[in-house]
Amino acid sequence: MALAQLLGTSTGDSWNGRYAQVLEAFEEVSLLSTSGTVELDDVLRLVGRRLCELLSSNRCSVYLRQSDGTFRGQLGYCTDRDIDGAVRKLVAGVASDQFTAEVVSTAKPVIVSEAVSDPRTIQRTMRRWGVRSMLGVPLVVDTDVIGVIYVDNERARRDYTDQDTQVAQAFAALAAIVVRQSWMQARLRDNANVIDRQRTVLSESSLIHTRVTKAVLEGSEVSELIALTASLLRRHVVLYTPEFEVDAWAAPDGTVTGSCPAMTRDQARSAPVLEALQGLSDGEPSFMIQPTRELRLRRLLAALVVDHHCVGYLELCESGTPFTLVDRRAIEQAAMALALRMLARHRSEALDRQERELYFSDLLYGRRDTTDLIARAGDFGVDAAQWHTVLLLQYQRRASSARPHVGTDRTALVDLVGAALPAGSKVVASTGIPGAELVLVETAPGDQQVDAVDGLLTESVAAVLDGLAERFDAHFCVVSDICRELADVAASARRSRQLAGSLGKSVVRPRVVPARSFDLVRLIGQRTGIVGAVEYAEDVLAPIAEYDRSHGTELERTLCTFVKCDAQLRRTAVQLGVHDNTVRYRLGKVREIAGIKAERLESLAQVLLATQIRDLVETSGAGAG
């Protein structure tokens, strides 16, 4: 339902901007309620907090209907303390609670101005909780009141207006939908549990199915399930991958283990096995493979099917006593149980990956509270006490590209980067963004300086960038500044994305770009883009370059070296292999030709900026001459 419908006709000048605040809060609650993994209490607590903010109140509590018609406290929100435990002990809607009875009977908001003296309230409770004025709002679903929200200002009077009640009704309507959906999901879970119990009861006719299913439900690993099946059937059991590689195998208890009786890949391509596979693909739950000179033993083969896809084969080997019907039924039931376990494992791994990527995305984009992200860092293999660096690997922006589109290629790219990192550094997370890959690198600082760590990371990435360009079409890599605190990662990632977006197609060969160049790129953006940046560099350096060409001198080289040597005369002379006086003479000549004063900071800053632009842009035929 649209917010405007929930708020009725209360729009216009009387809102004075309040509608925007309500809309923002409503959107926040809506987004949280549809996230899929959030708990009901989290949504209701957000409703309480937002209502308190919008209604200038400091306390809110939510009560939900029980089977006896009363309303038990679900949770409470207070601006200065936790009241959940106290609220959950309370029950509203009892015979003496006429205030709640009026809210329920009218299915409309009700206001009490003096709660401690109003005959409709339970006055003793009002005094104990310090309630003065209170607003009660029903949670209504199809004319049925399923809960009540109470809002008040502790020990302070509050005159709630019509706008206040309409805002509260809007949020109550949204909360009612969330509560109903939560209850429906709970009923579905209960129904699913009932079905599972019924299946377990039905499966008790088969000891194998019961034991293996129980082990699956208890979370046993696949290897443990294989060992259990072998022990119960007293036969060798082999689990194959779809390509007939041995995934796991087990011998029955009390037997000499010996070698695995599994088929080789060549044997798996023999006529009897191909016939069995055809039978399984035609819908047979299991198939008997007769012995041959190569296969030696009779084998029962059952397919493990998950979501209509074969994820492996379970094999029972005949040794000693011949197969019986129990063996056939047992291997089929064990295959079903194993398929369920593998399905759970696959979904669990997928969920873990999803949660990890969501956490990393929140960390990079600063979408959640920093304290919460730091507290959960260890759950995702991130050590908040270490230093972190964000690598942004930008792909070529063209239609035909080798950029990785699937998880295996992305994993290979990140693995190559991780393998190239210096000792003490490792990749802890990565995620794809449009046209690029974001990689979070963790480094144990030890006794190293920030500049040393930054230099080693840059060098290691540069060493593999050509290979990444050839294999994955990587265009360039932005290396962020070292983040000493995990809270700084989002800002570093943002600067890296802005830098990558500003560079565009100006980088003509694979290279590593430090994110500290962001300030330079911001300056470029204030001019006329990359062309304007090149013109700026030429304006600064062109007169010197022209003089060098005409007179065969090295004034430009001397000036740039002087800047890179932190304006230290002696270091510059050593770097150039000349006398100090030679450097002085050349800098004096630069001042005469271009007006650049080596003793003035602003002049040196201009030269530094011009050389950085020239080094960063690298456009063909462009530069300082």
N, C-alpha and C positions, 0 to 999 in steps of 0.2 A: 504494500500500500504506500502511496506517495505521501511524503511528509506534509505537503500542503493539505491533503485530504484529512490527515490526522489532526492538524491544527485548526481545521475549519476555516472560517472566514477572517480570522484575526491576522490581517496583513495590512500594510500601509504605514503611514508615518508613525503610528503609535508604537510600532516595534523598535524604531530608532536603531536599527542595526542588530537588534537581538536575534532576528530571524537567521542571520548568517551564523551566529554562535550556535543556535539550536541545530541548524543544518549540519555544521561541522561535527557536533557531538553525536547527532543521529547517524551520520555517515560512519563515524568511528565505531559506534556500537554495531551497526549493520555489518561492517566489514569483519569485525571480530566474531560475530555470531555465525558468519558463513565460512569461516576459515577451515572448518571440518575437524580439526583436532582439539579445539578449545573446549574446556569444561564449562558446564552450565554456570557454576559459581563465578567463574571469571567474567562471563558476560553480565551476570546480574550485579556483580561488584562494580563493573564499569558503568552500568546504568545508574547505580546509586551514587557513584562519584560524580558523574556528569550532571545528574539531577541536583545534587548539592551545589555544584558550581553555578548552574543556570538559575537556581531558585534562591541563591545566597543563603543556603542552609548548611549546617555542619553535620547532620546525621540523617541516615536513611537506612531502612531495614526492609527486607523482603520476606513475606510469609507465603507458603504454598499450601494448598488445600490437601487435607488428609482424607482417608476413606470414611471417617466418622463425621465429616463436614466441618471440622475445625481447621485452623490454619496454623501450622507450625513454622517457627522461624527458620528460614533457610540460611540467611547470612545478614550481616549488618555492615554498614560503612560509616566511619566516623573520621573526621579530619585530623583528630589528634591522638587516636588510640584504636586498638583492635577490639571490636565488640562482637565478633563472630560467635565466640563461645557463649557469651551471655544471651545473645539473641536466639541461638539454637535451643535454649532451655525454655523459651517462652512459647505459649500457645494462645493465639487470638481466636475470636469467634465463639468463645464459651458463652454460656447463658447470660452472664452479667456484662458481657462486652457488647453493649448496644451500639457503640460507635462503629465497630466492624460490621455488626448486623445491618446497619443502615447502608454502609458501603456496598455490602453484598446484595441486599434487597433492591437497591436502586440501580446497581451496576454503574454508579457515577461517583465522581470525587466528592468527598465530604470534608469540611473544614471545622475544627473546633478551635475557638479562640482562647479559651481558658480551660485547658485540659484537666487541671486539678480540681475544678469545681463543676465541670460539665457532667450532668447526670448520665450521659451516654457512655462515658469512659469508666474504666476500672481505676478509680482515683488513687488508690494505694500504689498501683504500678506507675501511674503518672508521676506521683511525688518521688518515688524511688529513682526514677529515670530522669527527673528534672525536666519534664515535658511541660511547656507552656502552650504554645500554639502548634497544631499538628494538621497535616494534610494527609488524608487517606485516599489512595487511588486504586481501583480494582484492576486486576489483570483479567480481561474478558476475552473468551474465545467462543464465538457463536452464541452469544447471550449467556454463556456459562462462566461464572466467576471462578477462576482456578487459583487466584492468589491476590494478595494485597500488598501495595507498597506504601510505607509510612515515611513521611518526611517531616523533620522538625528542627528547630534551633534549640539546642540544649540550654535550659535556664534563661531563654530569651524569647520575647514575644515576636511574632512575625505575622504580618497581615498578608496572606496569600491572595493574589489578584486573579481575575479571570484568565489572564495570560498565563499565570503560573500554573493554574489547573490544566489549561490546554496543553502546555508543554509537558506536564507530568503525564497526562493522558496519552500523548504521543509516544512517550518512552515506555509507558505501561503496556500499550498495544504491541510494541515491538518485543518487549520482554515476554508477553503472553505467548507470542508465536514461538519464541525461542524455547520457553518452558514446554509448550506442547510438543515441539519437535524432539526435545530431549526425552520426554516421557514416551513418545512413540518409538524412538530408537532403543530405549530401555526395554520396552515390550518386545521389540524385534530381537534384541539380544537374549531376552528370557526365552522367547520362542525357539531361537536357535539352540540354546542350551538344552531345552526340552527335547528337541529333535536329536541332538547328539546323545543324550541319555537313552532315548529310545533305540537308537542304532546300537549303542553299547549293549543294551539288554538283548536285542536280537542277535548280536554277534556272539553271545555267550555260548551258543550252540557249537561254536568252533573255538577250541582252546587256543589255537595259534592266532586266530584273528583277535581274540580277546586280549591275549598277552601283548601282541605286537601293537595293537591299537592303544592299549594302556601306556605302553612305552612311548608311543608317539605323543600322546596327550601329556605325558610327563616331561616331554622335551628331550628325549634321548637322541643322541647323534645317530647319523645314518650307520656308521660303523658298529655302534652298539646294537642297533636294530638287526643288522645282518648277523651279528654274533648270537643274538637271542633266537632268531629264526633257525640258525644252524643247530643251536643247542636243543630247541624244542623238537625239531624234525630228525635230529641225529643224522644229518647229511651235510655235505659241503654246499655252501651257498656262495654265489658270486654275483656281484652287482657290476654291470657294464655301463659305460657311457653310450650315447647313441652311436658313436663311432667304434664301439666294441673295444674300448680301452678299459682295463680293469679299474674300477673306482674303489671297490672294497671287496673283501672275501673273508670267509671264516670257516673253520672246521668244527665239527661237533665236539662237545666236551669228552674228555677221556680218550681221544684218538691222537695218534701221532700226526702232528700237523703236516709235515712233509712239504711238498711243493704245491703251488696253487693249481687246481685242475682246470683253470679257465681256458677257453679257446683262444688261440692266437688270431690275429687279424686275418691271416690267410685262411685259417679254418672257418672263420666267420663268413668268408665269401664262398664256401663250398655249397654244393647243391642242397644237402639236407637243411642247412641253416637258412639259405635263401628261401626254401620252401616254407620253413617255420615263420620267417619274417613276413612272407606273403600272407600266411594264415592269420598272423596277428594284425596285419593291416586290414584284412577283410573283416575284422571284428571278433575273432576268436580270443577269449580271455587268456588262453595259454596254448602252447603247442609242444608236442613231444618230438624230440630230435633223436632218431634212431642211431645206434652206434655204427661207426665205420672204422676202417683201419686207422685213420687219423684221429677221429674223435674218441674212439675206444669206449666211452661211457654213454649210456642213455642220459638225456638231459631234458628237463622241463624248463621251458622258457616263457616268461610272462613279460608283457610290456608295462612300463611305468608311464602313465599318461597324465599330463597336467595341462589343463586348459586346451584340450584337444591336440596337444603336441606330445610326441614321445620324448621323454627326457632320460630314458635309459631302459635297461633290461635286467630282470632278475632271473637267475638261473639256479636250478636245483639239480645236483649231480647224483646219479644213481650209483651207490656203492654198497656192497653187502646185499641186503634184502631188496627185492624189486619194488618199484613204485606202486603206490596204491592210490585209490581215489582221494583219500585224505591228503596225500602229497599234492595232487593237482589242485584241490580246493585250497589247501593251505598256501601254496605259492601264489595263487591268484589273489587271496585275501591279503597276504603279506605285501604283494606288489601294490595293491590299493592303499594299504597303510603307508608304505614307503613313499608313494606318490604324494599322499597328503603331507607327509613330513617334508618332502622336498619342496612342495608348493609353499608350505609355511616358511621354509628356509629362504626360498627365493623372494617371497613377499617381505620377509623380515629384512633381508639384505637390501631390497629395493627401498623399503621404508627408512632404513638406516642411511642409505645414500641420499634420499630425499631430505631427511632431517639435517644431515650434514651440509648439503648444499644450501638449504634454507638458512641454517645458522651462518654459514660463510657469507651468504648474500646479505643477511642482516648486519653482519660485522662490516662488510665492505661499504654498505650504503647507509649505515647508521640508523637502521629502521627501528631498533629496539633500545631499551634502556641500557646504557653502557655497563652499569653495575651488573645487570642480569647477564649480559654477554660475557663479561669477565668471569662471573661465577660459573657459567656453563662451559667455559672454554675447555676444561679438562675432559669433559664428556666427549669432545670431538677431536681429541689429540692435540689441542693447542695449549701451549704453556704460556700463560699470561705474564710470567716473570722474565721471559726471553725477549730479545729484540725481534722485530718483524719488518719485512720489506714486501711491497706489492710489486709484482712484475706484470706489466700489460703487454702481451704479445699481439700486435696488430697484424691482421692479414691484408694481403693485397686487395684493393677495392676494384675488382673487375668481375665481369659476369662469369667467366670461366676461371675457376680457382681450385687449387688443391687443398684449400682450407679444410680441416677436419669437420665432418658433419655428424659423426656417430661417436658413441662413447669410447669404442676401442681406439679410434684414431686420436681422440682427445687425450686418452690415457697415455698413449704412446708419446705424444708430444710432451706432456707433463713429465713423464718418466725420463725423457732425454734431458729436459731441463734439470730435473732433480739429480740425475747422475753427474751432471757437469758442475754442480755447486761445490764450493770449497768445503773442507773439513769443518765440522761444527755447524753447518747449515743444512737444512732439509726443507722439502716442500710439505706443508701440512694441509693444504686445501687448494682447490681450484674450481673455477666455474666459467662457463662460457657466457659471453655477452655478445650482442650483435657486432660481427666483424672482428672479434678479438677474444682473447683468453686472459682471464685474471688468475694469477698464481700468487699464493701467500707463502712466503719463505720465512722460516724461523731460524734464528741464529743465537747460539749461546754466546753472550758477550765475552765472558772470560776477562782477560787482561787487555783485550784489544780496544783500540780507539775507534770511534764511529767512522772516521775517514778511512781507516784501514779496512774495516769490514765492508764499507760501501765500495771501496776500490776492488776488493776481491770478488764481490758479487758481480760487479759490472764486468770485470775481466772474464769471469767464468761464463756469463751469458754471451758475451761477445764471441767467445771461443766456439760456441755451437750454433750461433745465429745463422751462419751461411748454410749449415746442414738443415736447420729448421726451415729456412727459406726454400731450399730445394725440395724438401719432402712435403712440407705443409703450406708453402707459400707465405711464410711469415715475412712481414715487410720491415718492421722495426720493433724494438722492445723498449718500453719506458720503464726505467728503474726508479722507484720512489725513494724518498729519503728514508733513512733508518727510523723506525718507530720504536722509541724506548718504552712506550706504554701502548697496550692493546687498544686503548680508547682513541689513539691517534690514527689507527688504520683507516677508518672511514674517510677522514680528511685527505690522507695520502692517496687513497684510491680515487677520490674525486679529482684531485689535482692531476693524477696520471691520465684519467679519462679526458679531462679538458685539454691537456697537452696533446694527447693523441688526436683528438678532434681538430685541434688547431693546425697540427702538422699536415694533415690531409695527404696529398700526393707529392708534397715537396721533397720528401726523402726518396732519393732515386736508387739507393742500394741498401741492402740490409745493414742496420746499424743499431747501436744501443744509445738511447737518449736519456740523460739524467732528468728526473722530474723537477729538479731545482731550476731547470730551464723554463719552468712555468711563468715565472716573472718576466722573462724575456719574451715569451709568447704573448703574454698579456700586453706588453708594450707594442708588439707587432700588430695586435688586433686594434689598437688605437689609431694605427696609421692606415695604410691601404693594403693590408694583407702581406703576403710573402714578397710581392714585387716591391712594396713600399719599404719592407725591411732591407732588401738588397740595396735599394737606393740609399737608405740611411747609411749602410756600411760603406758604400762607395763615396758618399759625401765626406765621410770621416777620413778614409784611407786613400782615396784616389789621388789627391795631390802628392802624397808621399810616394805612392807607387809610380806615378808619372815621372817624378824626379829621379827615382831609382833607375827607371828605364833609360832616361836621357843621360845620366851621368855614371851609370854602372856602380851605384852605391847600394848599401844594405840598410837604409834608414828604416824601412818598414819592418824588416826582420828584427832589427835592434829594438824598435819601439814595442813590438808584440812580445819579444822575449822579456823586456823590462817589466811589462805588465804581468806576464805569467810568473815572473820571479818576485812578485809582491813588491815591485818598485825598489828592489835592493840592488844598488849599483854593482857591488862586488860579485854577487851571484850572477848578475847579467853578464859581466865581463868574463867570468869563468865559463858560463854556458856558451858564449860566443867565441871564446878563445882569443880575446883581445885585451888590451890594457884598459884600466878604469878610465883614463883620460880620453880614450877613443870613444867609449860609451858616452861620456859627458859631451864630447864634441858633436856626436851624432844626434843626441837628444836636443842640443842647442840648435842644430840645423833643422830638426823637425819643428821646433818652435818657430823658427824663422819662416819655414815654408808653409806650414799648416796651422800655426797658432796653437798647437797642442803643447801645454806646459807640463813637463814631467813632474814638477813639484806640486801641481794642483790636483786634488782628488777628483774634481768633476771632469777634468780632461782625461785622466786615466780611466774613469768610469766609461766615458764615451768610447775610448779605444777598446776596452774590455767588451763592451756591448757589441761593437762592430765586429770584432773577431769572433764572438760567440755566434752572432747571426750568420756569419760566413761559414763557420764550422757546422752549424745546425742545419742550415737550409740545404747546402750542397746541390744547388740547381745547376744544370749544365749551362756553361757559358756565363753564369751570374757570379758576382763576387766583387771583391774590392780591387781587382785589377792587378 
